[in-house]
């Protein structure tokens, strides 16, 4: 049995989500190949070859894949992936954009955001915002799967010595083109990779008040997130959203400030190791999942916590 993992990378290095996806591939069992599609991505391919458990790295270095447009990369994966029994990608923005197209091209069903591997054809995945865990069995010849990375411990980034092979296929679907990007620069860790996450909700009242959380996060080396309510209200940009329709996080410490605990938000953070909630409403649903809860006015509690640190 052979498994193809789509690497998430920036052409220079491999992103952590790939390591979690390889862990899921190891749980399935079989030879694991990693596909690195990009432009000038030799460094990323070398990093992929060092990942523990990877037996082969396929490198598609072409201008058509420079910005990893899903329309182009999906055609490549469908061509390369027809020789594999499983095709995996992390359930990130990139993976969610690419793999459904692959499944359609291969005329198979996609299994989304698996959290457990029961066997080579049977997996568990959350439904109804994580309130129900469904066990799904697939009889498709090729199983196209996205992996909820927080559910699998990352494999070691070093220790492997996989062979690197070039893939000459160049696909340009001609249906999309790269226009540009605006990168938000921050010294704080990435939200989905941070050990500590501090999130604010509607209770923050406005975007300016998030400065309290930024100051606290800087002292703790934490990332800052937000609930959907805070994002919809325009307090912070949507790339900070934690929840079912935002980013899924599972840090060692999650601090929810002024967040009521709507099911949409809980689906994105309830797998955190330790959850601390600060809310003045003692009946807020967030306290049902919190390990530690403080019923207090956040505008008093957060400055006191900041001072204590």
C-alpha positions as CSV (number, residue, x, y, z in Angstrom):
1,X,0.0,0.0,0.0
2,X,1.3,3.4,-0.9
3,X,0.3,6.9,0.4
4,X,0.9,10.3,-1.2
5,X,1.1,13.3,1.1
6,X,0.7,16.8,-0.3
7,X,3.4,18.9,1.5
8,X,2.5,22.4,2.7
9,X,5.4,24.7,2.2
10,X,6.7,28.1,1.3
11,X,9.2,26.9,-1.3
12,X,11.9,27.2,1.2
13,X,10.8,25.1,4.2
14,X,8.1,22.6,5.1
15,X,5.3,23.8,7.4
16,X,4.5,21.9,10.6
17,X,1.1,20.7,9.3
18,X,2.9,18.4,6.9
19,X,4.5,16.6,9.9
20,X,1.1,15.9,11.4
21,X,-0.2,14.6,8.1
22,X,2.7,12.2,7.7
23,X,1.8,10.9,11.2
24,X,-1.7,10.1,10.0
25,X,-0.1,8.4,6.9
26,X,2.0,6.3,9.2
27,X,-1.1,5.3,11.2
28,X,-2.6,4.0,7.9
29,X,0.6,2.1,7.1
30,X,2.6,1.7,3.9
31,X,5.2,3.5,1.9
32,X,4.8,7.2,2.2
33,X,5.7,9.6,-0.6
34,X,5.6,13.4,-0.2
35,X,4.7,15.7,-3.1
36,X,6.4,19.1,-3.1
37,X,4.8,21.3,-5.8
38,X,6.2,24.8,-6.2
39,X,8.8,27.0,-8.0
40,X,12.4,27.0,-6.8
41,X,11.3,24.6,-4.1
42,X,14.5,22.6,-3.9
43,X,15.1,23.6,-0.2
44,X,11.6,22.5,0.7
45,X,12.1,19.1,-1.0
46,X,15.4,18.6,0.9
47,X,13.6,19.3,4.1
48,X,10.8,16.9,3.2
49,X,13.4,14.1,2.5
50,X,14.5,14.4,6.1
51,X,11.0,13.8,7.6
52,X,10.8,10.6,9.6
53,X,8.9,7.8,7.9
54,X,9.0,9.3,4.4
55,X,10.4,6.9,1.7
56,X,10.2,9.1,-1.4
57,X,9.9,12.8,-2.2
58,X,8.4,13.9,-5.6
59,X,9.3,17.4,-6.7
60,X,7.3,19.3,-9.2
61,X,9.3,22.5,-9.7
62,X,7.6,24.6,-12.3
63,X,6.3,28.2,-12.6
64,X,2.7,26.8,-12.9
65,X,3.0,25.7,-9.2
66,X,4.8,28.8,-8.0
67,X,1.9,30.1,-5.9
68,X,0.3,26.6,-5.5
69,X,-2.9,27.6,-7.2
70,X,-5.4,24.8,-6.4
71,X,-6.6,24.7,-10.0
72,X,-3.1,23.7,-11.2
73,X,-1.9,21.6,-8.3
74,X,-5.0,19.5,-8.3
75,X,-4.4,18.4,-11.9
76,X,-0.9,17.4,-10.9
77,X,-2.0,15.4,-7.9
78,X,-4.7,13.7,-9.9
79,X,-2.1,12.6,-12.4
80,X,0.6,11.5,-9.9
81,X,-1.9,10.2,-7.4
82,X,-3.6,7.6,-9.6
83,X,-0.8,5.2,-8.6
84,X,-1.5,5.5,-4.9
85,X,-4.0,4.0,-2.6
86,X,-4.4,7.1,-0.4
87,X,-3.9,10.8,-1.0
88,X,-3.6,13.0,2.1
89,X,-3.3,16.7,2.8
90,X,-3.6,18.8,6.0
91,X,-7.0,20.3,6.5
92,X,-5.6,23.8,6.1
93,X,-6.9,26.5,3.8
94,X,-4.6,25.1,1.1
95,X,-5.6,21.4,1.6
96,X,-9.3,22.2,1.8
97,X,-9.0,24.2,-1.5
98,X,-7.0,21.5,-3.4
99,X,-8.2,18.1,-2.4
100,X,-11.9,18.3,-3.2
101,X,-10.8,19.2,-6.8
102,X,-8.6,16.1,-6.7
103,X,-11.4,13.9,-5.5
104,X,-13.6,15.2,-8.3
105,X,-11.0,14.6,-11.0
106,X,-10.5,11.0,-9.7
107,X,-14.2,10.5,-9.4
108,X,-14.0,9.4,-5.7
109,X,-15.4,10.7,-2.5
110,X,-13.4,12.8,-0.1
111,X,-13.1,12.1,3.6
112,X,-12.7,15.4,5.4
113,X,-10.8,16.2,8.5
114,X,-10.1,12.8,9.9
115,X,-9.1,12.6,13.6
116,X,-8.3,8.9,13.9
117,X,-7.3,6.0,11.7
118,X,-9.2,2.8,12.5
119,X,-7.8,0.8,9.5
120,X,-6.7,1.4,5.9
121,X,-10.2,2.1,4.8
122,X,-11.9,3.2,8.0
123,X,-11.5,6.6,9.7
124,X,-13.1,8.8,12.3
125,X,-14.1,12.4,11.7
126,X,-16.1,15.0,13.6
127,X,-19.6,16.1,12.5
128,X,-22.1,18.5,13.9
129,X,-19.4,20.9,15.1
130,X,-17.6,18.1,16.8
131,X,-20.5,16.9,18.9
132,X,-20.6,13.6,17.1
133,X,-17.7,11.5,15.9
134,X,-18.6,9.6,12.7
135,X,-16.8,6.4,11.7
136,X,-16.5,6.4,7.9
137,X,-15.5,3.4,5.7
138,X,-14.6,3.9,2.1
139,X,-14.5,1.4,-0.7
140,X,-13.0,3.8,-3.2
141,X,-9.8,2.5,-4.9
142,X,-8.1,5.8,-4.1
143,X,-9.0,7.4,-0.8
144,X,-8.7,11.2,-0.8
145,X,-8.4,12.5,2.8
146,X,-7.8,15.7,4.6
147,X,-6.3,15.4,8.1
148,X,-7.2,17.5,11.2
149,X,-3.6,18.1,12.2
150,X,-4.4,18.8,15.9
151,X,-5.5,15.2,16.2
152,X,-2.1,13.7,15.3
153,X,1.3,14.2,17.0
154,X,3.8,15.5,14.5
155,X,6.5,13.1,13.4
156,X,10.2,14.2,13.7
157,X,11.4,16.6,11.1
158,X,14.8,15.0,11.1
159,X,16.0,11.5,10.8
160,X,14.7,10.4,7.4
161,X,16.7,10.0,4.2
162,X,14.2,9.7,1.4
163,X,15.0,9.6,-2.2
164,X,14.1,12.7,-4.2
165,X,12.6,12.4,-7.7
166,X,11.7,15.1,-10.2
167,X,8.2,15.2,-11.7
168,X,8.1,16.8,-15.1
169,X,4.4,17.2,-15.4
170,X,3.4,20.9,-15.8
171,X,-0.3,21.7,-15.6
172,X,-1.7,25.2,-16.1
173,X,-5.5,25.0,-16.0
174,X,-5.7,28.6,-17.3
175,X,-8.8,29.3,-15.1
176,X,-7.0,31.3,-12.4
177,X,-4.0,33.5,-12.1
178,X,-1.9,35.0,-9.3
179,X,-2.7,38.6,-8.6
180,X,-0.9,39.4,-5.3
181,X,-0.9,39.0,-1.6
182,X,-0.6,41.0,1.5
183,X,1.3,39.3,4.3
184,X,0.6,40.2,7.9
185,X,3.9,40.3,9.7
186,X,4.1,39.5,13.4
187,X,6.7,38.5,15.9
188,X,4.1,36.3,17.6
189,X,3.9,32.6,16.7
190,X,1.5,31.3,14.1
191,X,-2.0,30.7,15.5
192,X,-2.2,27.0,14.6
193,X,1.3,26.2,15.8
194,X,1.5,28.2,19.0
195,X,1.8,26.5,22.4
196,X,-0.2,29.2,24.0
197,X,-3.2,31.0,22.5
198,X,-5.1,33.9,23.9
199,X,-8.4,34.7,22.2
200,X,-10.9,37.5,22.6
201,X,-14.6,37.5,22.0
202,X,-17.5,39.9,21.7
203,X,-16.9,40.9,25.3
204,X,-13.8,42.8,24.2
205,X,-16.3,45.5,23.0
206,X,-14.0,46.9,20.2
207,X,-10.8,46.2,18.4
208,X,-8.7,48.7,20.4
209,X,-9.3,46.7,23.5
210,X,-7.5,43.7,21.9
211,X,-4.3,45.6,22.8
212,X,-4.6,44.2,26.3
213,X,-4.5,40.7,24.8
214,X,-1.5,41.6,22.6
215,X,0.4,42.8,25.6
216,X,-0.4,39.7,27.5
217,X,0.5,37.5,24.5
218,X,3.9,39.2,24.1
219,X,4.8,38.3,27.7
220,X,3.7,34.7,27.3
221,X,5.1,34.1,23.8
222,X,1.5,33.4,22.7
223,X,-0.6,33.8,19.6
224,X,-3.8,35.9,19.6
225,X,-7.0,34.6,18.3
226,X,-10.7,35.6,18.3
227,X,-14.2,34.3,18.2
228,X,-16.3,34.6,15.1
229,X,-18.5,37.2,16.9
230,X,-15.4,39.4,17.3
231,X,-14.4,38.9,13.7
232,X,-17.9,39.6,12.4
233,X,-18.1,42.7,14.5
234,X,-14.9,44.0,12.8
235,X,-12.8,44.0,15.9
236,X,-10.0,42.0,14.3
237,X,-9.2,40.5,10.8
238,X,-10.7,37.1,9.9
239,X,-7.3,35.3,9.9
240,X,-7.5,35.4,13.7
241,X,-10.7,33.5,13.9
242,X,-10.7,30.3,15.9
243,X,-13.7,28.0,15.3
244,X,-15.4,25.6,13.0
245,X,-15.3,28.1,10.1
246,X,-11.9,29.5,11.3
247,X,-8.7,27.9,12.4
248,X,-8.6,24.7,14.5
249,X,-6.2,24.9,17.4
250,X,-5.1,22.6,20.2
251,X,-2.4,24.4,22.2
252,X,-1.1,23.4,25.6
253,X,-2.8,26.5,27.0
254,X,-5.9,28.3,25.6
255,X,-7.1,31.4,27.3
256,X,-10.6,32.5,26.3
257,X,-11.3,36.2,27.3
258,X,-14.9,37.5,26.9
259,X,-15.9,34.5,24.9
260,X,-19.3,33.0,25.7
261,X,-18.5,29.6,24.2
262,X,-20.8,29.2,21.2
263,X,-20.6,25.7,19.7
264,X,-19.0,27.2,16.6
265,X,-16.1,28.4,18.6
266,X,-15.8,25.3,20.8
267,X,-15.4,23.1,17.8
268,X,-12.1,24.9,17.0
269,X,-10.4,24.8,20.4
270,X,-11.9,22.2,22.8
271,X,-9.0,19.8,22.1
272,X,-6.6,22.3,23.9
273,X,-4.7,20.7,26.7
274,X,-5.7,23.3,29.3
275,X,-8.5,25.8,28.8
276,X,-8.8,29.0,31.0
277,X,-11.9,31.1,30.6
278,X,-12.5,34.7,31.8
279,X,-16.1,35.8,31.6
280,X,-18.4,37.9,33.8
281,X,-21.4,35.6,33.0
282,X,-21.1,32.6,35.3
283,X,-23.6,30.7,33.0
284,X,-21.5,31.1,29.9
285,X,-21.1,27.8,28.0
286,X,-17.4,28.3,27.9
287,X,-17.2,27.3,31.5
288,X,-18.5,23.8,30.6
289,X,-15.3,23.0,28.8
290,X,-12.8,25.1,30.8
291,X,-10.3,23.5,33.2
292,X,-10.1,26.8,35.0
293,X,-12.8,29.5,35.1
294,X,-12.7,33.1,36.4
295,X,-16.1,34.9,36.7
296,X,-14.9,38.5,36.5
297,X,-14.9,41.6,34.5
298,X,-12.2,41.1,31.8
299,X,-11.3,44.8,32.0
300,X,-10.2,44.2,35.6
301,X,-8.9,40.7,35.4
302,X,-6.7,41.0,32.3
303,X,-4.7,44.1,33.5
304,X,-4.3,42.4,36.9
305,X,-3.0,39.2,35.2
306,X,-0.7,41.3,33.0
307,X,0.7,43.1,36.1
308,X,1.2,39.7,37.9
309,X,3.3,38.5,35.0
